Amino acid sequence: MDYIFGGISEAMRLIVSGDGEFWSIVWLSVKLSSISTLLASFLGVPAAFFLVLKRFRGRDMIITISNSLMSVPTVVVGLFVYAVLSRRGPLGDLALLFTQVAVVIGQTLLILPVVISLTVSTIRALDKSVRETASSLGADKKQQLMIFFSEARFGVAACLITAFSRVFAEVGVSMMLGGNLRNYTRTITTAIALETSKGEFGLSIALGIVLLAVAFAINFTFLKFTKLYRTAE
Amino acid sequence: MMFLLDDTRISYGNFTLDPGRLELEKGRIYCLTGPNGSGKSTLLKIIGLQLKPSTGSVEFDGEKVNRADAEKLLKQRRKISFMLQDSRLFQRSVYDNAAYALKIRGVLPADITKRVNEMLERLEIGHLAKRSLQGLSGGESQRVRLARNLVLDTPVYILDEPSAGLDTRGRELLADILTSYNREKGSTIIFCSHHKEEAYRMSPELIAVIDGRVSSIPRENVLSGSAEKTGDRLYRFFNDKIDHLYFSYDHEQKGKVSLAIDPDEIILSLSEVHTSARNCLPGTVQSITETPSSVQLTVSAGEDFTVLITKNSLEEMKLAKGSPVYLLFKATAVKVVN
């Protein structure tokens, strides 16, 4: 038991003392997850609106595929991107493997289906009631779309928070594509895996505490958005 | 003529709404009646130019509605203040919700402020203007929906269940506003409502919608259930609320049936009496509404029945809300409507 208590006391020291390496790992995780979430939202949110607003052949198939991809294990995404970025792969010449860019690419692909599927299901439920109400009040097509986008904002924000929490807590993509390089691609989750295997519980527990704190913060924010979203119904 | 529906029809699965030819005059108040699922909301959407019928044509204010001309259709729609049954409130303040329909019509901001504030005050929710939707009660939310529609100055108001969720005071305010719009501005008002007493306060013309068809003769006391033959041309009607109600019918009738009873054919009695009337149902007075010509009572006897009596009868029988009464009517007074 001593090693656990020792680990906790070391963790507190690291958090309070502002240890350089500890906080740089935390910062890198936040940075990479934020960039990935941002990229996935730029691609996924418009795609979701397109899938809801446009009727075309194969639309349901795309949504079904996206729904299925939501539960793909992170190592499978890591493996796929690894194959493409490795020296022998089609994009091997770009020498991106084991860089932060590679991690961002993998993480973006990981959560793109999450963003698309959750946004589709959120705005689909809104679409009919918002546009019908706006039309009944005399809104033209453009005004109907404007109010629809405006009404979707809380629901979409809730989807993006969920996507961020998925990418922030993943380990497979970061490990396979980033290589867990110290001071470069070492994120909270890869550092925990490494430090634990080395028997360095202090840093692992400190990082675990931050991970949990962020997870709680994300869930509270999510709850707030969901409440706002439900109130309007 | 404000609306003319000519041979319009629309189908969803097994249900067909077939109002045939329906004429609605300018400056009148119409109330659509009929059981749930009979097609009232769909009919209101067709009249309100929100839904395209599968066949037939719609004329609005003397002009045929042409859906290919989007600009013209929008102009026509903006002459109608339409409130959907499940009209959604938007994620903004009470004031902004109430102002939405004016804003999209390009009304000047100063004018919007004045009109919205006046309407919120009139509906007694002025104190909620700055509030978000969070924490509003069902009745308050419905008043916000009403404010959003009633703040519009349009020649036509179409309201689907406007009194849903409103308390007595809210229903009174609604009836007062609609009546004043009709009297002072000559507005045409078309609505459907489950609160008969408030509806009748406005003395509307009744349009019965039953199983997707519009009855030429307004039907009252419409009941849906099953029929069972009990004698020569005599049937027993029953559903989950009523066990025994007898009606006579010349044709063979089995299974599902919809009936209507003219309120004038129902006699009220304070005690159970044996008369030639085959039906004698015990009930309780739910509401009493005085109209200029008579007194309208809603009596709960399993189903809610509308009964018309004179003011003298009301005074003589000393009826009040909650009074026990008996409803007497002949089996021949019950009409089969499907």
Interface residues (C-beta under 8 A of the other chain):
Chain A: S129 V130 E132 T133 A134 S135 S136 L137 G138 A139 D140 K141 Q143 I147 S150 E151 R153 F154 K227 L228 Y229 T231 A232 E233
Chain B: G48 Q50 A70 L74 R77 R78 I80 F82 M83 L84 D86 S87 R88 L89 F90 Q91 Y100 A101 I104 R105 S132 L133 Q134 R148 N149 L152
